[in-house]
Amino acid sequence: MVGLSLTDRNLRSLLDALRNLPERVETYALLRRPKPWNVTDSDVAGMVDEMKERIRSGLEFGYDRAALAEVDKPHIREKIAAVVRELERQDLTREEAILTQLGVRTIWYEDHEEIERFIERWLPSAQAQATD
């Protein structure tokens, strides 16, 4: 599938019906790999400031001077950046898993120019199967 919205409820119903057919149909989705999340130092600093404000206001841990001091340590900023990277990885994994449940194999690409090469590579074999 190229150019179709895989969030469309009707398309998902069709994919579900295809998956349940007795004859297996190979279905692929070409998806542009999202650009990596650009979390800057100032973004992390903003998250740290928000955490400190939540501690000061008692929303997190009550007001705790030790927790407030801990949030300012450099390793906390590194942990925040690592958590954001892990969330990004899990987001792509989740998207693939949802499509796999619908019987769709995901092919990631970086640039739209790559689509033509994928189609040229896969379409001849698909056309040969259709004529057999």
C-alpha positions, -999 to 999 in steps of 0.1 A, spaced: 0 0 0 13 33 -10 -5 66 -3 -33 51 18 -40 60 53 -37 30 75 -56 48 102 -88 47 81 -113 24 98 -127 10 66 -92 1 53 -85 -16 86 -117 -37 82 -106 -47 47 -72 -57 60 -88 -77 87 -110 -95 62 -79 -103 40 -61 -117 70 -89 -141 76 -91 -155 40 -81 -191 36 -56 -182 9 -28 -161 23 -23 -127 7 9 -108 12 3 -72 21 29 -46 26 29 -10 38 56 14 27 60 39 55 83 68 57 105 64 88 98 94 110 126 118 116 143 112 149 128 132 177 151 162 182 153 166 220 176 194 227 194 203 259 169 232 264 140 206 260 156 185 287 162 216 308 125 225 305 115 190 316 138 193 346 123 227 355 88 212 353 99 183 376 113 208 401 82 229 400 61 198 406 83 189 436 81 224 450 43 225 447 40 191 463 26 173 433 56 149 432 69 133 465 55 161 486 80 189 491 113 171 494 146 190 494 166 159 486 144 151 456 148 187 444 186 185 447 186 151 429 167 164 399 195 189 392 222 163 389 236 156 354 228 119 354 191 128 356 193 148 324 210 118 307 182 95 320 156 118 306 172 118 271 175 80 273 138 77 282 128 99 252 150 77 229 133 46 243 99 60 238 107 68 202 119 32 196 88 18 213 66 40 192 79 25 159 78 -10 174 42 -5 184 32 8 150 48 -23 133 31 -46 158 -3 -31 151 2 -36 113 15 -71 118 -17 -80 137 -36 -68 106 -14 -90 84 6 -61 70 44 -62 67 61 -29 72 88 -16 49 104 16 62 120 41 38 138 73 44 130 93 13 101 93 -11 125 87 -39 130 51 -26 94 41 -33 100 36 -70 129 13 -63 107 -8 -39 79 -10 -65 103 -20 -93 118 -46 -71 85 -62 -58 60 -55 -86 75 -78 -113 73 -108 -90 37 -98 -80 27 -95 -116 42 -129 -125 22 -145 -97 -10 -128 -108 -6 -142 -143 1 -178 -132 
